């Protein structure tokens, strides 16, 4: 009799556990944006984006990624190990720690010459934003009110045949791609002055994709 009693209790415990797991799972929200599923890109993952031939110093925190080019270097690259197929939204917060630097964020089409890039040239007085399609300058914008040592949100989108660049919630570019069916690879390039190496901090990077 005790044997059956213990089996009955075990069965009830299993049922309660199954119900609990189902309830927790049903309440768990999968983050989405514009119908695309989201995933976090951790600081340790970003560290693996650094090109092997780049001379850099980097540190990773729980959510923060810090990278600086070595003194005397000619800049460095960060290349996403995998290209993204289909529609995507890439979001992150960025802080440039160098008064004089050039940052270039490129969306490069795989097996294609088509590419779109946001270039940020910083000086002590202003930041010049240049937007490129291949080698053609599409737009130039000057910002003179950006504060130093402040994180600013960046967002890059490919939805259908459109490319969208957003900086600090301001739309910088919306244009039509020539080859929207091609996969897209993210490439970051950072350049500082010879005697003042560029440093960059990134946090809260999320990729939403199909």
C-alpha positions in Angstrom: 0.0 0.0 0.0 2.8 2.4 0.9 4.4 1.6 -2.4 1.3 2.7 -4.4 1.0 5.8 -2.1 4.5 6.9 -2.9 3.9 6.3 -6.6 0.8 8.4 -6.4 2.6 11.2 -4.8 5.4 11.0 -7.3 2.8 11.2 -10.2 1.1 14.2 -8.6 4.5 15.9 -8.2 5.3 15.2 -11.8 1.9 16.7 -12.9 2.4 19.9 -10.8 6.0 20.3 -12.2 4.8 19.9 -15.8 2.0 22.4 -15.2 4.5 24.9 -13.6 6.9 24.5 -16.5 4.1 25.1 -19.0 2.9 28.2 -17.2 6.4 29.7 -17.0 7.0 28.9 -20.7 3.6 30.4 -21.7 4.5 33.6 -19.9 7.9 34.0 -21.3 8.0 36.6 -24.0 10.2 36.3 -27.0 11.4 39.8 -28.0 10.4 40.8 -31.5 10.6 43.9 -33.6 8.7 44.5 -36.8 7.9 40.7 -36.8 11.6 39.8 -36.6 12.9 37.6 -33.7 15.6 39.2 -31.5 18.8 37.9 -30.0 21.4 39.6 -27.9 25.0 39.9 -29.1 27.2 39.7 -26.0 30.4 41.6 -25.4 32.4 38.3 -25.7 30.8 37.7 -29.1 31.8 41.2 -30.2 35.3 40.6 -29.1 35.4 37.7 -31.6 34.5 40.2 -34.4 37.9 41.8 -34.1 40.0 41.0 -37.2 42.9 38.7 -36.3 45.4 41.1 -37.9 44.2 44.1 -35.9 46.4 45.4 -33.2 44.0 46.2 -30.4 43.3 46.2 -26.7 39.8 45.1 -25.7 37.9 44.4 -22.5 34.5 42.8 -21.9 32.0 43.4 -19.1 28.7 41.9 -18.4 27.0 44.1 -21.1 29.8 46.4 -22.2 32.4 45.9 -24.9 35.5 48.2 -24.9 38.1 48.2 -27.7 41.0 50.5 -28.5 43.5 50.5 -31.3 47.2 50.2 -30.4 49.4 53.3 -30.5 50.9 53.7 -33.9 48.4 51.3 -35.6 46.4 52.2 -38.7 43.1 51.4 -37.2 41.2 48.1 -36.9 38.3 46.2 -38.2 35.5 44.3 -36.6 33.8 41.8 -39.0 30.7 39.8 -38.1 31.6 36.1 -38.5 28.3 35.3 -40.2 26.3 37.1 -42.9 22.6 37.7 -42.3 20.1 36.3 -44.7 16.9 38.2 -45.3 15.5 41.1 -43.4 17.2 42.4 -40.2 17.4 45.2 -37.7 20.8 45.8 -35.9 20.6 48.0 -32.8 23.2 49.1 -30.3 24.4 51.9 -28.1 27.8 53.4 -29.0 30.2 55.8 -27.3 33.4 57.1 -29.0 36.1 57.8 -26.4 38.3 59.8 -28.8 37.9 63.4 -29.7 39.5 62.9 -33.1 38.5 59.6 -34.8 36.8 58.1 -37.8 34.2 55.3 -37.4 32.7 53.5 -40.4 29.8 51.1 -40.1 29.3 49.1 -43.3 26.5 46.8 -44.5 28.3 44.8 -47.2 26.5 42.5 -49.6 28.0 39.0 -49.9 29.4 38.2 -53.3 28.5 41.7 -54.5 30.0 45.1 -54.9 27.0 46.7 -53.3 27.6 48.2 -49.8 26.1 51.0 -47.6 28.1 52.7 -45.0 27.7 55.3 -42.2 31.0 57.2 -41.6 31.4 59.4 -38.5 34.3 61.8 -38.4 34.8 63.4 -35.0 36.8 66.4 -34.1 37.0 68.7 -31.1 34.2 70.9 -32.5 31.8 68.8 -34.5 30.9 65.4 -35.9 30.5 65.0 -39.7 28.3 62.1 -40.7 28.8 60.8 -44.3 26.6 58.1 -45.8 28.0 56.1 -48.7 26.5 53.8 -51.3 29.5 51.9 -52.7 31.9 54.8 -53.5 29.2 57.4 -53.9 28.5 60.0 -51.2 24.7 60.1 -50.7 24.5 62.5 -47.8 26.5 64.6 -45.4 25.2 65.8 -42.0 27.0 67.9 -39.4 26.3 67.5 -35.7 27.7 70.0 -33.3 25.7 69.2 -30.2 26.8 65.7 -29.5 28.2 65.4 -26.0 31.5 63.5 -25.2 31.4 60.3 -23.3 27.7 59.7 -23.9 26.2 56.6 -25.4 24.1 57.2 -28.5 21.8 54.6 -30.1 22.4 53.4 -33.7 20.1 51.3 -35.8 20.5 49.7 -39.2 17.6 48.1 -41.0 17.0 46.1 -44.1 13.3 45.5 -44.7 12.4 44.2 -48.1 14.4 46.2 -50.6 14.9 49.2 -48.3 17.9 50.2 -46.2 17.4 52.5 -43.2 20.0 54.2 -41.0 18.9 55.8 -37.7 21.2 57.7 -35.2 19.9 58.9 -31.9 16.3 58.3 -33.1 16.9 60.5 -36.1 16.5 59.0 -39.6 19.6 59.6 -41.6 19.0 57.5 -44.6 16.2 55.6 -46.3 17.0 54.2 -49.7 16.3 51.3 -52.1 18.8 48.5 -52.5 19.9 47.2 -55.9 20.4 43.6 -54.7 18.1 43.0 -51.6 18.2 39.2 -52.1 21.9 39.1 -51.2 23.1 38.3 -47.6 24.5 41.2 -45.6 27.6 41.2 -43.5 28.4 43.8 -40.8 31.8 45.5 -40.9 33.0 48.1 -38.4 36.2 50.1 -39.0 37.8 52.4 -36.4 40.6 54.9 -37.0 42.3 57.4 -34.7 45.2 59.8 -34.9 48.8 58.5 -34.8 49.4 60.0 -31.3 45.8 59.5 -30.1 44.5 56.0 -30.8 40.7 55.5 -31.2 38.6 53.8 -28.5 35.1 52.7 -28.7 32.5 51.3 -26.3 29.4 49.3 -27.4 26.5 48.0 -25.3 23.0 46.6 -25.7 23.6 45.1 -29.2 20.7 43.2 -30.5 20.1 41.6 -33.9 16.5 41.0 -35.1 16.3 38.7 -38.1 14.0 36.2 -39.8 
